[in-house]
């Protein structure tokens, strides 16, 4: 069983991938980059650069050209099914991985990432949620990220998938907080205005062997 699952989950344009990338940059060159081969729907498939290995830690995903990080939305999105994701965890365990670091928006509310599922493969689950307090905060951040005003778009901010996901994520956060109560696993909400280097400091709370 893998020791710990550490995840940054939540809404778009909240800085999850940026904080992952800031942390990864402190680790230097990875020991290896995993091209993950798997079988799905009768076909042999491969996910190129499914994640980086640093000692016994696996960071899901890869760096993007714009200085961010494509994590779970890239790797887990290509795995797709719950069964394929389970097989992926088993493969990481067979590699001797002890810590998995993960970030995602799409699918973040899926049951496959909830404690009752994660704890079948990990000793502990530590999830950090990045969410908007109100719709104006969402408008400001998404306009800044996209470089486009909401005015003139087909949907209003309140009709957008991003804002609806934010509401859904809040419910999931509250449910999973109750699920892990009294255990060594945790669920915590982090301000979207937390420093870019927040994760660098936070990871010092965990026992990891990154090969440094």
Secondary structure by P-SEA (a helix, b strand, c coil): cccbbbbbcccccccaaaaaaaaaaaacccccccccccccccbbbbbccccccccccccccccccccccccccccccccccaaaaaaaaaaaaaacccbbbbcccccccccccccccccccccbbbbbbbbbccaaaaaaaaaaaaccccccccccccccaaaaaaaaaaaaaaaaaaaacccccbbbbbbcccccaaaaaaaccccccccc
